[in-house]
C-alpha cells in the first residue's frame, strides 16, 4: 500500500451540518475524469479532473466543480400517506459514447437518466427574431440572413432525458448498468427489475422474493450488481449474509439461483447480534469479473465465483467493535450500511469505518492500513499517518482508545479511480480526495 497524501477537500465546515448536505453516494465515471456525489438534499455535484499544471507536477490535477443540479425533489405519496425523500441513494455512470456524459441517479422510488453536456457556441442572426429574442415585424424583414455560430462562455447543462418511475413498492437500494450498455437493473427490499434505457413505462421483474404471507418474511435484498462482462449474469445479497448469482438465460424469473454463496457460521462465536452483523450491506464484482467482494458489519470478504462454500479472503475491518455491539445496537449504529470498492487492478480494496477512519487492504501482501479523513491533517501533500486503535488497558503514544471513537463520524461511501491511485472518501458533508504520494 502506497503512502497516501491529501489532495483536497470539498464541502462545508463541519461545525453545524445541515441534514441536506450529508453526502449519500460517491461514484467515478469510467475514465475517472469525472466524480459525482449525491446528497440527502437530492443534489448531484459533479467534479472534473483538471489537467496538472506545469508549476505543480506532483499533484495529478485537482477535481473542481463542473456541474451542480437538483436531481430529485421531495414528494408525497397520497395513496399511502408517505413522504418520499429526495435523498440520492445511488449514482451510476453510463460509458461515454459521444461528447455528452450520461448518469443514472435514484432516490427511494424514482430513477432518472441525466445528460450532462457542454455548450460554448450560440446561434446569432435569426430572420424572425431580434438578438434579445423578441419577434420582428414581418413587414420589416427585407433580406434573408444566414444564422452563424458565435463563441460564448462555456455552459454545462444537466437535462433529464428519461424518468423511470412507479416500478418499486419498496425503497430502491441499488442500480447497476449492464455490460450490454442497453439495460440496467434496480433492486428494492424484495424485488429486482430489469429496465431498457430507452423504455420508461415498463420493466421486467426478474427477482421476486416477496412471500404470499408477509409474516413469513425472513430476509430482504440488500444490494445487487450486474457482472462487468457477462450481460446475462447478476448477483444480489441478502440480510441473511448470503449471495445469490443468477443467470437470465436460465429463466425469465430468476427465482432459482445458479450459485449460492454462504459461509457456514462458527457456532462458538454466535451471539444475539449474529444475524444483524452478518447482513451484507454491499456487493461489488472485481473489474476482471473473476471475484466479488461483500461487506458485512465487521468484515470484508472476497469470493471466487467458482467457489461457493467459503470466501477466499476475509479482512477484519474493525474487529475491536465486537465487544461494543450492545451499545452500537442501542444507538442504531449496528444498522449502518458501509460500502466497499476495488482499485483499478483489483489488487487492493477499501471500505469505511467509524471516527472518519477508512481501511485499505492489499490482496497480494495481505497488509492493511487504517487512515483518517480529517481537516486537521488536510494540508496539501501532507502524508496521511496510519492510525491504530488500542483495545487493551495500556495505550501506545499514537494509538486511539476504542472507547474514544466517535460513532457519529462514519465513512459509509468511498470510490476508487478506475485507472489511478486516487480515492474519494465521503465523511458526512465533506468529500476528501487523496492520492498516493509520488516522491
matplotlib code that plots the C-alpha trace (Angstrom):
import matplotlib.pyplot as plt

x = [0.0, 1.5, 1.9, -1.2, -1.2, -4.0, -5.1, -8.0, -11.3, -14.6, -17.5, -18.7, -17.0, -18.1, -19.4, -23.1, -24.0, -27.3, -29.1, -29.5, -25.7, -24.8, -23.2, -25.1, -23.2, -19.9, -19.0, -16.2, -17.1, -15.5, -12.5, -12.1, -12.3, -15.5, -16.5, -20.2, -21.6, -25.3, -26.6, -29.6, -31.0, -31.4, -28.5, -25.9, -22.5, -20.0, -16.3, -14.0, -10.3, -8.3, -5.1, -2.0, -0.2, 3.5, 4.4, 2.9, 3.7, 3.5, -0.3, -2.1, -4.6, -7.4, -11.1, -13.1, -16.8, -18.0, -21.8, -24.4, -28.1, -31.1, -31.8, -34.8, -37.4, -39.3, -42.6, -45.7, -47.5, -51.1, -52.4, -50.1, -49.7, -46.0, -43.3, -40.7, -37.3, -35.3, -32.1, -29.9, -29.4, -27.1, -25.5, -24.2, -22.4, -23.0, -20.0, -19.3, -20.5, -20.2, -19.3, -22.0, -22.0, -24.9, -25.7, -28.5, -29.5, -32.1, -33.9, -36.2, -38.7, -37.7, -34.7, -33.6, -31.3, -29.4, -27.5, -24.6, -23.4, -21.3, -22.3, -19.7, -21.4, -24.7, -26.5, -26.9, -28.5, -32.1, -34.5, -37.7, -36.5, -34.1, -31.0, -33.0, -35.5, -38.4, -40.2, -39.7, -42.4, -42.7, -43.1, -39.6, -37.9, -36.4, -33.4, -32.6, -29.9, -27.9, -27.6, -24.0, -22.5, -20.7, -18.4, -19.8, -18.8, -18.8, -22.1, -22.5, -26.2, -27.8, -31.1, -33.3, -33.7, -35.7, -37.7, -38.2, -41.0, -43.7, -42.0, -40.9, -43.2, -40.3, -37.2, -34.6, -31.2, -29.2, -29.0, -26.4, -25.7, -25.4, -22.3, -24.6, -24.9, -28.6, -30.2, -29.8, -31.3, -32.8, -33.3, -35.5, -36.0, -38.0, -37.7, -35.2, -36.3, -34.6, -35.0, -34.1, -32.5, -34.9, -38.1, -39.6, -43.1, -42.3, -39.6, -39.2, -39.4, -36.5, -36.4, -39.3, -38.7, -41.9, -43.8, -47.5, -47.9, -45.7, -45.5, -43.3, -40.7, -37.3, -34.9, -34.6, -32.4, -29.7, -27.6, -27.5, -25.0, -24.5, -21.5, -18.9, -18.5, -21.4, -24.7, -26.8, -25.2, -26.0, -25.7, -27.8, -27.0, -29.4, -29.8, -29.1, -25.5, -26.0, -25.3, -27.1, -25.7, -28.4, -28.3, -31.0, -30.6, -32.0, -35.4, -37.2, -37.9, -34.6, -36.2, -33.9, -30.3, -27.4, -24.9, -25.4, -22.5, -22.6, -20.0, -21.0, -21.3, -18.9, -21.2, -18.7, -19.0, -22.8, -24.5, -27.7, -26.2, -25.0, -27.9, -27.7, -23.9, -24.0, -26.3, -24.4, -24.5, -22.6, -21.6, -19.1, -17.7, -14.0, -13.1, -11.9, -15.2, -13.5, -14.2, -16.7, -16.4, -19.1, -19.1, -20.9, -20.8, -17.4, -15.6, -14.9, -14.9, -13.6, -15.3, -14.1, -17.1, -16.0, -16.2, -19.5, -18.8, -16.5, -14.7, -11.1, -10.1, -11.6, -10.4, -11.4, -12.4, -13.0, -12.9, -12.4, -16.1, -17.2, -17.2, -19.2, -22.1, -24.5, -24.1, -23.9, -27.3, -28.7, -27.6, -28.6, -25.1, -25.2, -27.6, -25.1, -24.6, -20.9, -19.9, -16.7, -14.7, -11.9, -8.9, -8.4, -6.2, -8.3, -5.1, -6.4, -9.8, -11.1, -14.0, -15.0, -15.3, -16.1, -14.2, -13.7, -11.4, -11.2, -9.4, -7.3, -6.2, -3.5, -4.6, -1.1, 0.9, -2.1, -1.0, -3.6, -3.7, -6.1, -6.2, -8.3, -10.1, -9.8, -9.4, -6.5, -4.3, -5.6, -2.7, -1.9, 0.6, 0.6, 1.2, -1.5, -0.3, -1.6, -3.9, -4.1, -6.9, -6.0, -8.3, -6.3, -5.6, -2.2, -2.2, 0.8, 1.5, 0.0, -2.9, -6.5, -8.6, -11.7, -13.7, -12.9, -14.0, -16.7, -19.5, -21.2, -18.3, -18.6, -17.3, -20.1, -19.3, -15.9, -14.8, -11.5, -10.4, -10.6, -7.1, -5.0, -4.4, -6.8, -9.6, -12.6, -14.0, -17.3, -17.2, -20.6, -20.8, -17.2, -15.6, -11.9, -9.7, -6.4, -3.7, -0.7, 2.4, 4.9, 8.4]
y = [0.0, 3.3, 6.3, 8.3, 12.1, 14.6, 16.2, 18.3, 18.6, 19.7, 20.8, 22.9, 23.3, 20.5, 22.7, 22.5, 20.0, 20.5, 17.2, 18.0, 18.4, 14.9, 13.0, 9.8, 8.4, 8.8, 7.5, 7.9, 7.7, 5.0, 7.2, 8.7, 12.1, 13.0, 12.3, 12.6, 12.9, 12.8, 14.1, 13.9, 17.1, 15.5, 17.4, 15.9, 17.6, 16.6, 17.4, 17.4, 16.4, 19.4, 18.8, 19.0, 22.3, 22.7, 24.5, 21.8, 18.5, 16.4, 17.0, 15.0, 17.8, 18.6, 17.9, 21.1, 21.6, 21.0, 21.0, 21.0, 20.3, 19.3, 15.7, 14.8, 16.8, 15.6, 14.0, 12.8, 9.5, 10.4, 6.8, 5.6, 8.9, 8.6, 11.2, 10.2, 11.7, 13.5, 11.7, 10.3, 6.6, 5.7, 7.2, 5.1, 6.5, 5.1, 4.5, 7.6, 7.2, 10.8, 14.3, 14.2, 12.3, 10.3, 9.1, 7.4, 8.7, 7.3, 8.1, 5.6, 5.4, 7.1, 6.6, 9.4, 9.4, 12.7, 14.1, 16.4, 18.4, 21.5, 24.5, 27.0, 28.4, 30.1, 30.9, 34.5, 36.4, 35.0, 36.2, 36.2, 37.5, 40.0, 39.1, 39.7, 37.1, 39.4, 38.5, 41.0, 42.7, 40.6, 43.8, 45.0, 41.8, 42.8, 40.4, 36.8, 36.2, 33.0, 32.4, 32.0, 30.2, 32.6, 31.6, 32.1, 31.4, 27.6, 26.4, 22.9, 21.8, 18.9, 17.8, 14.8, 12.5, 9.7, 9.2, 5.6, 5.7, 3.6, 0.3, -0.2, -0.7, -0.7, 1.5, 1.2, 0.3, -0.5, 0.3, -1.3, -0.7, -3.9, -4.6, -4.5, -0.7, -1.0, -2.3, -1.8, -3.3, -1.7, -3.5, -2.8, -4.9, -7.7, -7.3, -6.7, -5.1, -5.1, -1.9, -0.9, 2.6, 3.7, 2.4, 4.2, 2.8, -0.8, -3.0, -6.8, -8.2, -10.7, -11.5, -11.5, -12.9, -11.5, -14.3, -14.8, -14.1, -11.2, -12.6, -15.4, -12.8, -13.9, -11.9, -8.8, -7.9, -5.5, -4.9, -6.1, -5.7, -6.8, -8.8, -6.5, -8.6, -11.1, -9.3, -12.3, -12.7, -10.6, -11.1, -10.0, -10.1, -10.6, -9.6, -13.2, -12.9, -14.9, -14.0, -15.5, -15.5, -15.6, -16.3, -14.6, -17.2, -19.9, -18.4, -15.1, -15.0, -15.7, -17.2, -20.1, -19.0, -20.6, -20.3, -19.7, -18.2, -18.6, -19.1, -21.6, -19.9, -20.7, -21.9, -20.7, -17.1, -17.0, -14.2, -12.1, -9.8, -12.5, -12.2, -8.3, -8.2, -10.9, -8.8, -7.8, -4.1, -4.0, -6.4, -5.5, -7.5, -7.1, -5.4, -8.8, -10.4, -13.4, -12.3, -10.4, -8.6, -8.4, -6.1, -7.1, -5.1, -6.2, -7.6, -7.6, -10.9, -11.7, -14.6, -16.6, -17.1, -20.7, -21.5, -21.1, -22.7, -20.0, -16.8, -17.0, -13.9, -12.4, -9.0, -7.7, -4.1, -3.2, -6.4, -4.3, -3.3, -6.9, -6.1, -2.9, -4.4, -3.8, -0.1, 0.1, -1.7, 0.9, 3.9, 2.2, 2.3, -1.5, -0.9, 1.4, 0.3, 0.5, 0.3, -1.2, -0.7, -2.2, -0.4, -0.4, -3.5, -5.5, -5.8, -3.7, -3.0, -0.2, 0.3, 2.7, 2.7, 5.0, 8.0, 9.0, 6.1, 4.1, 0.8, -0.4, -4.0, -5.2, -8.5, -9.6, -8.8, -9.1, -5.8, -3.4, 0.2, 2.5, 6.1, 9.1, 11.7, 14.8, 18.5, 18.6, 16.6, 18.1, 20.2, 19.7, 16.9, 16.1, 12.4, 10.5, 8.9, 5.3, 5.2, 2.4, 1.6, 0.1, -2.3, -3.2, -1.2, 0.3, 2.6, 3.5, 7.1, 7.1, 4.9, 5.9, 4.1, 2.2, 4.0, 7.4, 6.6, 9.0, 6.9, 9.9, 10.3, 7.5, 6.8, 4.9, 5.9, 5.6, 5.4, 4.5, 6.0, 3.2, 3.8, 5.7, 5.6, 8.4, 7.8, 9.8, 9.4, 10.9, 12.0, 13.4, 16.6, 16.7, 15.0, 14.1, 13.3, 11.5, 10.3, 8.1, 10.0, 10.3, 11.0]
z = [0.0, -1.1, 1.2, 0.7, 0.7, 1.0, -2.3, -1.5, 0.4, -0.9, 1.3, 4.2, 7.5, 9.9, 12.7, 12.1, 9.4, 7.6, 7.0, 3.3, 2.9, 4.0, 1.1, 0.4, -2.6, -4.5, -7.9, -10.5, -14.2, -16.4, -17.3, -13.8, -15.4, -13.6, -10.0, -8.9, -5.4, -4.4, -1.1, 1.2, -0.3, -3.7, -5.3, -7.6, -7.7, -10.5, -10.1, -13.1, -13.1, -14.0, -16.0, -13.9, -14.0, -15.0, -11.8, -9.6, -11.4, -8.2, -8.0, -10.6, -11.2, -8.8, -9.0, -9.4, -9.5, -13.1, -12.6, -9.8, -10.3, -8.3, -9.3, -7.1, -5.1, -2.0, -3.0, -1.2, -2.0, -1.3, -1.7, 1.1, 3.0, 2.7, 2.3, -0.4, 0.5, -2.1, -0.9, -3.7, -2.9, -5.8, -8.9, -11.8, -14.9, -18.3, -20.6, -22.7, -26.3, -27.5, -26.3, -23.6, -20.3, -19.0, -15.5, -13.6, -10.2, -7.9, -4.7, -2.9, -5.7, -9.0, -11.2, -13.6, -16.6, -16.8, -19.8, -18.9, -21.9, -22.7, -24.8, -25.9, -29.0, -29.7, -32.9, -33.9, -36.8, -36.9, -39.5, -37.5, -34.1, -32.8, -30.7, -27.5, -28.6, -29.5, -32.7, -35.5, -37.5, -40.7, -42.8, -41.7, -42.9, -46.2, -46.5, -45.8, -43.2, -42.5, -38.7, -37.6, -34.5, -32.2, -29.3, -25.8, -22.2, -21.5, -20.0, -18.6, -18.8, -17.0, -18.5, -17.5, -20.5, -19.0, -15.8, -14.7, -12.0, -10.4, -10.6, -6.9, -3.9, -1.5, -1.3, -4.1, -2.7, -5.8, -9.5, -11.8, -15.5, -17.5, -19.7, -22.9, -22.1, -23.1, -19.9, -16.2, -13.1, -10.0, -6.7, -3.7, -0.5, -2.2, -6.0, -8.8, -12.0, -15.4, -17.5, -21.0, -21.0, -23.8, -22.3, -19.2, -19.0, -18.3, -16.7, -16.3, -12.8, -12.7, -9.0, -6.5, -3.0, -1.5, 0.3, -0.1, 3.6, 4.7, 8.2, 6.8, 5.5, 6.7, 4.6, 2.3, -0.7, 0.4, -2.8, -6.4, -9.2, -12.9, -13.9, -15.6, -18.8, -19.0, -19.6, -18.5, -15.0, -11.9, -8.1, -5.2, -1.5, 1.4, 5.1, 6.0, 4.8, 1.6, -2.0, -5.0, -8.5, -11.2, -14.9, -17.0, -19.8, -17.5, -16.9, -17.3, -13.5, -11.7, -8.5, -8.8, -8.4, -10.4, -7.5, -3.8, -1.7, 2.0, 4.7, 7.4, 10.8, 13.6, 16.5, 19.1, 18.0, 17.8, 19.8, 19.9, 17.2, 14.8, 12.4, 12.3, 11.7, 9.1, 6.9, 3.7, 3.0, -0.3, -3.1, -5.9, -8.7, -9.4, -12.7, -14.0, -13.2, -11.5, -7.9, -5.9, -2.7, 0.1, 3.1, 6.3, 9.6, 10.8, 7.8, 4.0, 2.2, -1.3, -3.1, -6.1, -8.4, -8.8, -5.1, -3.2, 0.2, 1.6, 0.7, -0.5, 1.6, 4.8, 6.1, 9.5, 9.3, 12.9, 15.0, 18.1, 17.9, 18.6, 22.4, 21.8, 19.8, 22.7, 22.7, 18.9, 18.8, 21.3, 19.2, 15.9, 14.5, 14.1, 11.1, 9.3, 5.7, 4.7, 1.1, -0.4, -3.6, -5.6, -7.0, -10.8, -10.9, -8.3, -6.2, -3.3, -1.6, 0.5, 2.9, 5.7, 9.4, 12.4, 13.6, 9.9, 9.5, 6.3, 5.7, 2.8, 2.3, -0.1, -1.5, -2.6, 0.6, 3.0, 4.5, 5.7, 6.8, 8.6, 7.6, 8.8, 6.8, 8.9, 8.4, 10.8, 8.5, 5.3, 4.2, 0.5, 0.0, 3.7, 4.1, 6.0, 9.2, 9.7, 12.7, 15.2, 17.7, 21.1, 22.9, 25.9, 29.1, 28.1, 25.1, 23.0, 22.1, 18.6, 19.3, 19.9, 22.5, 21.3, 23.9, 22.5, 18.9, 17.5, 16.1, 14.6, 12.3, 9.8, 6.3, 4.5, 0.9, -0.9, -4.5, -6.2, -9.5, -12.2, -13.5, -11.0, -7.2, -6.5, -3.9, -2.9, 0.6, 1.9, 5.5, 6.5, 4.4, 3.2, 0.2, 0.7, -2.2, -1.6, -4.0, -3.5, -2.8, -5.6, -4.3]

ax = plt.figure().add_subplot(projection="3d")
ax.plot(x, y, z, "-o")
ax.set_aspect("equal")
plt.show()
